Amino acid sequence: MYRNALARYPFATQAITTGFLFSLGDLISQVGIEQTPLDSYDVKRTRRLGGFGLFLAGPAMITWYRFLNLKVVIANPQKALLTRVAMDQLLFAPTFMAIFFTYNGYMEGEDWEGIKNRLRKGYPSALVGNYTLWPAVQLVNFKYVPLNYQANVVNTVALGWNTYMSYLNKKSSKKIDS
């Protein structure tokens, strides 16, 4: 059923999957990592992150992977692979993470100073974490996985990553009690 939906409606299917997995990552972060009691569970936070996955991350990722596969055409397959991974990690990843923290700050009602503070606190750790995990994932992903399934590979690995990003976002928020 999923494979049929992916074949017929690849963009929508992948965007919905991304939104669901961002929501699940936040749920794991709140309940599993932060040990939030269920009666204090922040449903708005989960909706915010799910919306980010559905409306921003999913479409951006799908469009980016299509661009890399269709426009980065180099005769040598190894050079093409390394170029795609380098572009992904040097252009997309840093921009995407800045958008993630900015979006969450804005959606939580922070002013520009609060968003800049959130970026100062969360972005460096996120970038280091990104470079620890994602280059290897993308090497395998871009080399062996067909285009329509690349977002799914990222989404599978990203379940843990989204949990980490949700935690970093919460930790970098100025609303945290110290």
MDTraj code that builds the backbone (N, CA, C; nanometers):
import mdtraj as md
import numpy as np

residues = "MET TYR ARG ASN ALA LEU ALA ARG TYR PRO PHE ALA THR GLN ALA ILE THR THR GLY PHE LEU PHE SER LEU GLY ASP LEU ILE SER GLN VAL GLY ILE GLU GLN THR PRO LEU ASP SER TYR ASP VAL LYS ARG THR ARG ARG LEU GLY GLY PHE GLY LEU PHE LEU ALA GLY PRO ALA MET ILE THR TRP TYR ARG PHE LEU ASN LEU LYS VAL VAL ILE ALA ASN PRO GLN LYS ALA LEU LEU THR ARG VAL ALA MET ASP GLN LEU LEU PHE ALA PRO THR PHE MET ALA ILE PHE PHE THR TYR ASN GLY TYR MET GLU GLY GLU ASP TRP GLU GLY ILE LYS ASN ARG LEU ARG LYS GLY TYR PRO SER ALA LEU VAL GLY ASN TYR THR LEU TRP PRO ALA VAL GLN LEU VAL ASN PHE LYS TYR VAL PRO LEU ASN TYR GLN ALA ASN VAL VAL ASN THR VAL ALA LEU GLY TRP ASN THR TYR MET SER TYR LEU ASN LYS LYS SER SER LYS LYS ILE ASP SER".split()
xyz = np.array([
    [0.0817, -0.1183, 0.0000],
    [0.0000, 0.0000, 0.0000],
    [0.0876, 0.1268, 0.0000],
    [0.1864, 0.1300, 0.0908],
    [0.2747, 0.2469, 0.0957],
    [0.3513, 0.2608, -0.0352],
    [0.4012, 0.1495, -0.0860],
    [0.4787, 0.1534, -0.2107],
    [0.3929, 0.2041, -0.3262],
    [0.2659, 0.1649, -0.3285],
    [0.1752, 0.2143, -0.4325],
    [0.1527, 0.3643, -0.4179],
    [0.1321, 0.4090, -0.2943],
    [0.1143, 0.5532, -0.2709],
    [0.2406, 0.6289, -0.3106],
    [0.3557, 0.5721, -0.2791],
    [0.4821, 0.6364, -0.3142],
    [0.4996, 0.6446, -0.4659],
    [0.4573, 0.5399, -0.5372],
    [0.4673, 0.5403, -0.6839],
    [0.3690, 0.6398, -0.7462],
    [0.2486, 0.6470, -0.6924],
    [0.1458, 0.7338, -0.7511],
    [0.1585, 0.8793, -0.7058],
    [0.1916, 0.8991, -0.5789],
    [0.1964, 1.0333, -0.5209],
    [0.3254, 1.0500, -0.4405],
    [0.4408, 1.0485, -0.5086],
    [0.5669, 1.0485, -0.4333],
    [0.5856, 1.1719, -0.3450],
    [0.5515, 1.2883, -0.3944],
    [0.5738, 1.4110, -0.3175],
    [0.4877, 1.4116, -0.1913],
    [0.3583, 1.3906, -0.2070],
    [0.2666, 1.3934, -0.0925],
    [0.2980, 1.2821, 0.0068],
    [0.3249, 1.1626, -0.0445],
    [0.3523, 1.0492, 0.0435],
    [0.4771, 1.0740, 0.1279],
    [0.5816, 1.1248, 0.0646],
    [0.7048, 1.1504, 0.1381],
    [0.6894, 1.2676, 0.2358],
    [0.6135, 1.3702, 0.1978],
    [0.5912, 1.4836, 0.2883],
    [0.5116, 1.4390, 0.4114],
    [0.4079, 1.3588, 0.3903],
    [0.3276, 1.3090, 0.5027],
    [0.4127, 1.2200, 0.5932],
    [0.4933, 1.1340, 0.5326],
    [0.5821, 1.0477, 0.6111],
    [0.6771, 1.1313, 0.6955],
    [0.7338, 1.2341, 0.6372],
    [0.8263, 1.3215, 0.7090],
    [0.7557, 1.3906, 0.8255],
    [0.6360, 1.4417, 0.8026],
    [0.5604, 1.5056, 0.9095],
    [0.5308, 1.4093, 1.0231],
    [0.4915, 1.2874, 0.9887],
    [0.4630, 1.1866, 1.0909],
    [0.5878, 1.1553, 1.1729],
    [0.7009, 1.1377, 1.1057],
    [0.8227, 1.1000, 1.1771],
    [0.8797, 1.2159, 1.2596],
    [0.8602, 1.3391, 1.2166],
    [0.8993, 1.4527, 1.3008],
    [0.8137, 1.4537, 1.4272],
    [0.6845, 1.4273, 1.4129],
    [0.5956, 1.4205, 1.5297],
    [0.6380, 1.3085, 1.6238],
    [0.6661, 1.1930, 1.5677],
    [0.7074, 1.0791, 1.6491],
    [0.8403, 1.1081, 1.7201],
    [0.9324, 1.1729, 1.6514],
    [1.0600, 1.2103, 1.7131],
    [1.0393, 1.3023, 1.8312],
    [0.9454, 1.3971, 1.8196],
    [0.9183, 1.4858, 1.9325],
    [0.8538, 1.4099, 2.0474],
    [0.7631, 1.3200, 2.0172],
    [0.7001, 1.2388, 2.1214],
    [0.8057, 1.1590, 2.1977],
    [0.8975, 1.0972, 2.1251],
    [1.0057, 1.0219, 2.1892],
    [1.0925, 1.1146, 2.2741],
    [1.1204, 1.2340, 2.2221],
    [1.2016, 1.3298, 2.2968],
    [1.1330, 1.3692, 2.4273],
    [1.0058, 1.4053, 2.4182],
    [0.9350, 1.4513, 2.5379],
    [0.9183, 1.3403, 2.6408],
    [0.8706, 1.2257, 2.5973],
    [0.8367, 1.1187, 2.6912],
    [0.9592, 1.0362, 2.7298],
    [1.0437, 1.0054, 2.6304],
    [1.1560, 0.9169, 2.6557],
    [1.2806, 0.9849, 2.7094],
    [1.3172, 1.0996, 2.6531],
    [1.4421, 1.1652, 2.6915],
    [1.4191, 1.2673, 2.8034],
    [1.3211, 1.3541, 2.7838],
    [1.2959, 1.4598, 2.8819],
    [1.2130, 1.4103, 3.0005],
    [1.1586, 1.2892, 2.9892],
    [1.0786, 1.2282, 3.0968],
    [0.9588, 1.3158, 3.1350],
    [0.8945, 1.3759, 3.0351],
    [0.7769, 1.4581, 3.0596],
    [0.6599, 1.3678, 3.0979],
    [0.5950, 1.3940, 3.2110],
    [0.4763, 1.3145, 3.2451],
    [0.3674, 1.3348, 3.1395],
    [0.2882, 1.2336, 3.1143],
    [0.1870, 1.2417, 3.0096],
    [0.0886, 1.3565, 3.0325],
    [0.0595, 1.3901, 3.1575],
    [-0.0331, 1.5001, 3.1835],
    [0.0287, 1.6370, 3.1536],
    [0.1608, 1.6424, 3.1326],
    [0.2295, 1.7663, 3.0973],
    [0.2797, 1.7652, 2.9528],
    [0.2455, 1.6607, 2.8791],
    [0.2901, 1.6460, 2.7405],
    [0.2465, 1.7672, 2.6584],
    [0.3391, 1.8240, 2.5816],
    [0.3144, 1.9448, 2.5026],
    [0.2682, 1.9061, 2.3620],
    [0.1382, 1.8962, 2.3445],
    [0.0793, 1.8569, 2.2160],
    [0.1094, 1.9618, 2.1091],
    [0.1076, 2.0897, 2.1464],
    [0.1360, 2.1969, 2.0495],
    [0.2770, 2.1826, 1.9934],
    [0.3692, 2.1469, 2.0781],
    [0.5079, 2.1273, 2.0331],
    [0.5145, 2.0152, 1.9291],
    [0.4460, 1.9060, 1.9553],
    [0.4453, 1.7944, 1.8608],
    [0.3791, 1.8364, 1.7298],
    [0.2698, 1.9104, 1.7381],
    [0.2039, 1.9593, 1.6157],
    [0.2953, 2.0535, 1.5381],
    [0.3654, 2.1397, 1.6116],
    [0.4585, 2.2336, 1.5474],
    [0.5657, 2.1576, 1.4700],
    [0.6245, 2.0569, 1.5336],
    [0.7300, 1.9810, 1.4675],
    [0.6749, 1.8941, 1.3543],
    [0.5562, 1.8391, 1.3728],
    [0.4924, 1.7646, 1.2639],
    [0.4638, 1.8541, 1.1445],
    [0.4167, 1.9755, 1.1735],
    [0.3928, 2.0722, 1.0662],
    [0.5208, 2.1104, 0.9947],
    [0.6275, 2.1241, 1.0710],
    [0.7573, 2.1530, 1.0088],
    [0.7959, 2.0405, 0.9134],
    [0.7793, 1.9163, 0.9572],
    [0.8124, 1.8024, 0.8715],
    [0.7245, 1.7960, 0.7480],
    [0.5939, 1.8144, 0.7666],
    [0.4976, 1.8034, 0.6577],
    [0.5113, 1.9157, 0.5556],
    [0.5190, 2.0396, 0.6033],
    [0.5128, 2.1539, 0.5132],
    [0.6473, 2.2123, 0.4727],
    [0.7513, 2.1885, 0.5515],
    [0.8824, 2.2456, 0.5192],
    [0.9871, 2.1377, 0.4908],
    [1.0155, 2.0542, 0.5904],
    [1.1245, 1.9571, 0.5758],
    [1.0974, 1.8564, 0.4638],
    [0.9787, 1.7971, 0.4652],
    [0.9473, 1.6973, 0.3622],
    [0.9590, 1.7540, 0.2211],
    [0.8842, 1.8609, 0.1891],
    [0.8953, 1.9179, 0.0546],
    [1.0364, 1.9661, 0.0192],
    [1.1064, 2.0274, 0.1156],
    [1.2424, 2.0751, 0.0866],
    [1.3354, 1.9587, 0.0554],
    [1.3276, 1.8542, 0.1358],
    [1.4145, 1.7381, 0.1176],
    [1.3865, 1.6693, -0.0162],
    [1.2608, 1.6493, -0.0477],
    [1.2227, 1.5822, -0.1719],
    [1.2708, 1.6632, -0.2914],
    [1.2471, 1.7934, -0.2889],
    [1.2901, 1.8810, -0.3988],
    [1.4429, 1.8816, -0.4104],
    [1.5117, 1.8866, -0.2985],
    [1.6580, 1.8885, -0.2973],
    [1.7153, 1.7600, -0.3563],
    [1.6625, 1.6456, -0.3157],
    [1.7144, 1.5185, -0.3678],
    [1.6887, 1.5053, -0.5172],
    [1.5749, 1.5519, -0.5627],
    [1.5480, 1.5502, -0.7079],
    [1.6488, 1.6397, -0.7806],
    [1.6726, 1.7580, -0.7250],
    [1.7704, 1.8488, -0.7848],
    [1.9086, 1.7817, -0.7926],
    [1.9540, 1.7243, -0.6815],
    [2.0859, 1.6603, -0.6806],
    [2.0947, 1.5481, -0.7827],
    [1.9908, 1.4671, -0.7933],
    [1.9932, 1.3540, -0.8848],
    [1.9804, 1.3946, -1.0309],
    [1.9060, 1.5004, -1.0585],
    [1.8828, 1.5393, -1.1973],
    [1.9811, 1.6431, -1.2489],
    [2.0346, 1.7270, -1.1629],
    [2.1195, 1.8377, -1.2080],
    [2.2684, 1.8176, -1.1825],
    [2.3039, 1.7354, -1.0867],
    [2.4458, 1.7102, -1.0606],
    [2.4845, 1.5877, -1.1429],
    [2.5228, 1.6154, -1.2659],
    [2.5554, 1.5093, -1.3606],
    [2.7052, 1.5176, -1.3904],
    [2.7766, 1.4187, -1.3419],
    [2.9209, 1.4107, -1.3613],
    [2.9499, 1.2705, -1.4136],
    [3.0329, 1.2621, -1.5168],
    [3.0590, 1.1331, -1.5816],
    [3.1158, 1.0282, -1.4854],
    [3.2044, 1.0693, -1.3990],
    [3.2640, 0.9763, -1.3035],
    [3.1664, 0.9536, -1.1869],
    [3.1164, 0.8301, -1.1694],
    [3.0154, 0.8051, -1.0651],
    [3.0632, 0.8373, -0.9237],
    [3.1898, 0.8114, -0.8932],
    [3.2407, 0.8417, -0.7592],
    [3.2449, 0.9926, -0.7343],
    [3.2883, 1.0674, -0.8354],
    [3.2908, 1.2135, -0.8211],
    [3.1493, 1.2693, -0.8093],
    [3.0564, 1.2125, -0.8838],
    [2.9173, 1.2567, -0.8755],
    [2.8627, 1.2316, -0.7349],
    [2.8902, 1.1136, -0.6805],
    [2.8445, 1.0786, -0.5462],
    [2.9031, 1.1735, -0.4424],
    [3.0340, 1.1930, -0.4477],
    [3.0992, 1.2808, -0.3499],
    [3.0524, 1.4254, -0.3640],
    [3.0257, 1.4689, -0.4869],
    [2.9754, 1.6044, -0.5097],
    [2.8363, 1.6205, -0.4494],
    [2.7498, 1.5207, -0.4689],
    [2.6149, 1.5266, -0.4112],
    [2.6199, 1.5315, -0.2587],
    [2.7030, 1.4466, -0.2005],
    [2.7144, 1.4456, -0.0536],
    [2.7716, 1.5783, -0.0049],
    [2.8740, 1.6284, -0.0715],
    [2.9336, 1.7565, -0.0309],
    [2.8322, 1.8699, -0.0415],
    [2.7575, 1.8749, -0.1509],
    [2.6555, 1.9794, -0.1660],
    [2.5483, 1.9668, -0.0579],
    [2.5085, 1.8429, -0.0309],
    [2.4067, 1.8192, 0.0714],
    [2.4545, 1.8684, 0.2075],
    [2.5785, 1.8378, 0.2403],
    [2.6305, 1.8695, 0.3736],
    [2.6787, 2.0135, 0.3875],
    [2.7225, 2.0746, 0.2795],
    [2.7753, 2.2106, 0.2881],
    [2.6725, 2.3184, 0.2545],
    [2.5688, 2.2820, 0.1792],
    [2.4663, 2.3795, 0.1423],
    [2.3331, 2.3532, 0.2132],
    [2.2803, 2.2325, 0.1933],
    [2.1461, 2.2039, 0.2444],
    [2.1431, 2.1914, 0.3964],
    [2.2294, 2.1095, 0.4530],
    [2.2224, 2.0799, 0.5974],
    [2.2353, 2.2050, 0.6850],
    [2.3361, 2.2897, 0.6645],
    [2.3471, 2.4075, 0.7524],
    [2.2271, 2.5022, 0.7391],
    [2.1792, 2.5185, 0.6164],
    [2.0636, 2.6053, 0.5923],
    [1.9384, 2.5468, 0.6575],
    [1.9201, 2.4173, 0.6375],
    [1.8034, 2.3478, 0.6913],
    [1.7981, 2.3596, 0.8439],
    [1.9113, 2.3417, 0.9090],
    [1.9126, 2.3501, 1.0554],
    [1.8835, 2.4921, 1.1041],
    [1.9339, 2.5923, 1.0334],
    [1.9028, 2.7309, 1.0709],
    [1.7529, 2.7567, 1.0555],
    [1.6945, 2.7055, 0.9492],
    [1.5500, 2.7204, 0.9282],
    [1.4731, 2.6491, 1.0387],
    [1.5202, 2.5308, 1.0794],
    [1.4544, 2.4549, 1.1856],
    [1.4459, 2.5361, 1.3144],
    [1.5569, 2.5912, 1.3587],
    [1.5574, 2.6672, 1.4837],
    [1.4790, 2.7979, 1.4694],
    [1.4887, 2.8624, 1.3549],
    [1.4159, 2.9877, 1.3313],
    [1.2658, 2.9620, 1.3299],
    [1.2232, 2.8597, 1.2581],
    [1.0813, 2.8227, 1.2514],
    [1.0260, 2.7961, 1.3912],
    [1.0959, 2.7152, 1.4675],
    [1.0464, 2.6799, 1.6004],
    [1.0400, 2.8016, 1.6922],
    [1.1399, 2.8865, 1.6864],
    [1.1357, 3.0086, 1.7665],
    [1.0184, 3.0964, 1.7274],
    [0.9995, 3.1143, 1.5982],
    [0.8888, 3.1966, 1.5494],
    [0.7541, 3.1379, 1.5903],
    [0.7386, 3.0068, 1.5701],
    [0.6116, 2.9413, 1.6018],
    [0.5832, 2.9383, 1.7527],
    [0.6873, 2.9530, 1.8331],
    [0.6688, 2.9592, 1.9781],
    [0.6502, 3.1031, 2.0270],
    [0.6479, 3.1985, 1.9328],
    [0.6205, 3.3365, 1.9675],
    [0.7408, 3.4178, 2.0102],
    [0.8601, 3.3697, 1.9831],
    [0.9802, 3.4449, 2.0211],
    [1.0027, 3.5625, 1.9268],
    [1.0611, 3.6682, 1.9799],
    [1.1008, 3.7803, 1.8962],
    [1.2351, 3.7466, 1.8302],
    [1.2843, 3.8384, 1.7475],
    [1.4078, 3.8111, 1.6729],
    [1.5259, 3.7861, 1.7664],
    [1.5329, 3.8568, 1.8780],
    [1.6419, 3.8347, 1.9737],
    [1.6353, 3.6939, 2.0325],
    [1.5153, 3.6482, 2.0631],
    [1.4980, 3.5127, 2.1154],
    [1.5379, 3.4075, 2.0134],
    [1.5033, 3.4315, 1.8883],
    [1.5397, 3.3369, 1.7813],
    [1.6913, 3.3345, 1.7636],
    [1.7544, 3.4510, 1.7661],
    [1.9007, 3.4546, 1.7534],
    [1.9660, 3.3811, 1.8706],
    [1.9119, 3.3972, 1.9886],
    [1.9641, 3.3279, 2.1061],
    [1.9476, 3.1761, 2.0903],
    [1.8347, 3.1346, 2.0413],
    [1.8085, 2.9926, 2.0159],
    [1.9105, 2.9383, 1.9153],
    [1.9372, 3.0146, 1.8122],
    [2.0370, 2.9734, 1.7121],
    [2.1760, 2.9638, 1.7759],
    [2.2113, 3.0619, 1.8574],
    [2.3426, 3.0589, 1.9240],
    [2.3576, 2.9358, 2.0129],
    [2.2502, 2.9006, 2.0838],
    [2.2557, 2.7877, 2.1767],
    [2.2470, 2.6517, 2.1073],
    [2.1600, 2.6387, 2.0078],
    [2.1329, 2.5074, 1.9505],
    [2.2052, 2.4736, 1.8219],
    [2.2297, 2.5742, 1.7386],
    [2.2836, 2.5489, 1.6050],
    [2.4219, 2.4832, 1.6061],
    [2.5180, 2.5307, 1.6856],
    [2.6507, 2.4669, 1.6813],
    [2.6469, 2.3175, 1.7157],
    [2.5726, 2.2812, 1.8184],
    [2.5625, 2.1390, 1.8552],
    [2.4949, 2.0585, 1.7450],
    [2.3923, 2.1171, 1.6861],
    [2.3221, 2.0484, 1.5772],
    [2.4148, 2.0264, 1.4582],
    [2.4948, 2.1266, 1.4260],
    [2.5857, 2.1146, 1.3125],
    [2.6923, 2.0080, 1.3371],
    [2.7488, 2.0059, 1.4560],
    [2.8474, 1.9021, 1.4907],
    [2.7823, 1.7642, 1.4842],
    [2.6639, 1.7513, 1.5409],
    [2.5922, 1.6239, 1.5348],
    [2.5629, 1.5832, 1.3924],
    [2.5243, 1.6796, 1.3110],
    [2.4976, 1.6525, 1.1700],
    [2.6198, 1.5930, 1.1015],
    [2.7341, 1.6566, 1.1194],
    [2.8545, 1.6103, 1.0500],
    [2.9082, 1.4797, 1.1065],
    [2.8616, 1.4411, 1.2228],
    [2.8990, 1.3126, 1.2804],
    [2.8193, 1.1990, 1.2174],
    [2.6964, 1.2265, 1.1804],
    [2.6054, 1.1220, 1.1334],
    [2.5788, 1.1227, 0.9830],
    [2.5386, 1.2378, 0.9306],
    [2.4761, 1.2415, 0.7991],
    [2.5666, 1.2202, 0.6782],
    [2.6924, 1.2583, 0.6783],
    [2.7715, 1.2291, 0.5579],
    [2.7757, 1.0797, 0.5246],
    [2.7930, 0.9953, 0.6241],
    [2.7965, 0.8502, 0.5994],
    [2.6606, 0.7996, 0.5519],
    [2.5545, 0.8494, 0.6154],
    [2.4192, 0.8081, 0.5737],
    [2.3952, 0.8466, 0.4285],
    [2.4320, 0.9693, 0.3930],
    [2.4059, 1.0157, 0.2568],
    [2.4945, 0.9466, 0.1530],
    [2.6147, 0.9101, 0.1906],
    [2.6980, 0.8323, 0.0975],
    [2.6271, 0.7034, 0.0581],
    [2.5774, 0.6317, 0.1553],
    [2.5057, 0.5061, 0.1284],
    [2.3745, 0.5357, 0.0557],
    [2.3018, 0.6345, 0.1028],
    [2.1727, 0.6692, 0.0459],
    [2.1834, 0.7060, -0.1015],
    [2.2727, 0.7986, -0.1341],
    [2.2848, 0.8454, -0.2718],
    [2.3439, 0.7387, -0.3642],
    [2.4239, 0.6487, -0.3101],
    [2.4866, 0.5450, -0.3928],
    [2.3924, 0.4285, -0.4231],
    [2.3157, 0.3843, -0.3249],
    [2.2421, 0.2587, -0.3401],
    [2.0901, 0.2704, -0.3467],
    [2.0346, 0.3837, -0.3090],
    [1.8894, 0.3931, -0.2949],
    [1.8286, 0.4706, -0.4123],
    [1.7239, 0.4157, -0.4751],
    [1.6554, 0.4891, -0.5831],
    [1.5970, 0.6206, -0.5308],
    [1.5882, 0.7187, -0.6176],
    [1.5463, 0.8543, -0.5810],
    [1.4174, 0.8571, -0.4990],
    [1.3137, 0.7850, -0.5403],
    [1.1856, 0.7908, -0.4694],
    [1.1931, 0.7363, -0.3274],
    [1.2986, 0.6637, -0.2947],
    [1.3120, 0.6064, -0.1611],
    [1.4174, 0.6779, -0.0760],
    [1.4891, 0.7740, -0.1337],
    [1.5954, 0.8411, -0.0586],
    [1.5415, 0.9174, 0.0620],
    [1.4292, 0.9851, 0.0460],
    [1.3713, 1.0568, 0.1598],
    [1.3309, 0.9585, 0.2694],
    [1.2862, 0.8396, 0.2309],
    [1.2468, 0.7399, 0.3312],
    [1.3665, 0.6883, 0.4103],
    [1.4790, 0.6715, 0.3438],
    [1.6001, 0.6311, 0.4153],
    [1.6361, 0.7392, 0.5168],
    [1.6349, 0.8626, 0.4716],
    [1.6669, 0.9739, 0.5604],
    [1.5647, 0.9802, 0.6743],
    [1.4370, 0.9613, 0.6426],
    [1.3334, 0.9656, 0.7465],
    [1.3507, 0.8547, 0.8489],
    [1.3952, 0.7389, 0.8058],
    [1.4166, 0.6282, 0.8986],
    [1.5292, 0.6610, 0.9960],
    [1.6415, 0.7065, 0.9424],
    [1.7539, 0.7457, 1.0283],
    [1.7148, 0.8695, 1.1095],
    [1.6345, 0.9538, 1.0466],
    [1.5985, 1.0806, 1.1098],
    [1.5059, 1.0650, 1.2291],
    [1.4467, 0.9486, 1.2477],
    [1.3644, 0.9330, 1.3671],
    [1.4486, 0.9617, 1.4913],
    [1.5668, 0.9033, 1.4970],
    [1.6590, 0.9339, 1.6071],
    [1.7083, 1.0770, 1.5999],
    [1.7394, 1.1231, 1.4798],
    [1.7886, 1.2599, 1.4609],
    [1.6835, 1.3620, 1.5024],
    [1.5576, 1.3396, 1.4641],
    [1.4509, 1.4330, 1.4985],
    [1.4285, 1.4376, 1.6493],
    [1.4469, 1.3250, 1.7136],
    [1.4384, 1.3212, 1.8594],
    [1.5468, 1.4109, 1.9182],
    [1.6677, 1.3974, 1.8650],
    [1.7812, 1.4793, 1.9089],
    [1.7560, 1.6276, 1.8806],
    [1.7065, 1.6597, 1.7599],
    [1.6811, 1.7998, 1.7240],
    [1.5701, 1.8590, 1.8095],
    [1.4670, 1.7814, 1.8375],
    [1.3599, 1.8291, 1.9243],
    [1.4141, 1.8614, 2.0629],
    [1.4981, 1.7733, 2.1127],
    [1.5604, 1.7948, 2.2435],
    [1.6492, 1.9194, 2.2412],
    [1.7319, 1.9342, 2.1369],
    [1.8182, 2.0532, 2.1264],
    [1.7351, 2.1802, 2.1163],
    [1.6269, 2.1736, 2.0381],
    [1.5414, 2.2899, 2.0232],
    [1.4828, 2.3307, 2.1584],
    [1.4348, 2.2334, 2.2333],
    [1.3782, 2.2623, 2.3649],
    [1.4861, 2.3181, 2.4580],
    [1.6031, 2.2558, 2.4538],
    [1.7143, 2.2973, 2.5390],
    [1.7614, 2.4397, 2.5051],
    [1.7541, 2.4763, 2.3772],
    [1.8023, 2.6087, 2.3358],
    [1.6961, 2.7174, 2.3501],
    [1.5753, 2.6782, 2.3866],
    [1.4665, 2.7742, 2.4030],
    [1.4922, 2.8596, 2.5263],
    [1.4608, 2.9859, 2.5184],
    [1.4800, 3.0751, 2.6333],
    [1.3766, 3.0484, 2.7426],
    [1.2767, 2.9645, 2.7131],
    [1.1700, 2.9367, 2.8098],
    [1.2060, 2.8265, 2.9072],
    [1.3236, 2.7697, 2.8955],
    [1.3655, 2.6610, 2.9851],
    [1.4016, 2.7176, 3.1210],
    [1.3545, 2.6512, 3.2232],
    [1.3925, 2.6894, 3.3596],
    [1.5325, 2.6377, 3.3878],
    [1.6185, 2.7212, 3.4397],
    [1.7554, 2.6796, 3.4707],
    [1.7681, 2.6417, 3.6159],
])
top = md.Topology()
chain = top.add_chain()
for i, resn in enumerate(residues, 1):
    res = top.add_residue(resn, chain, resSeq=i)
    for name in ("N", "CA", "C"):
        top.add_atom(name, md.element.get_by_symbol(name[0]), res)
traj = md.Trajectory(xyz[None], top)
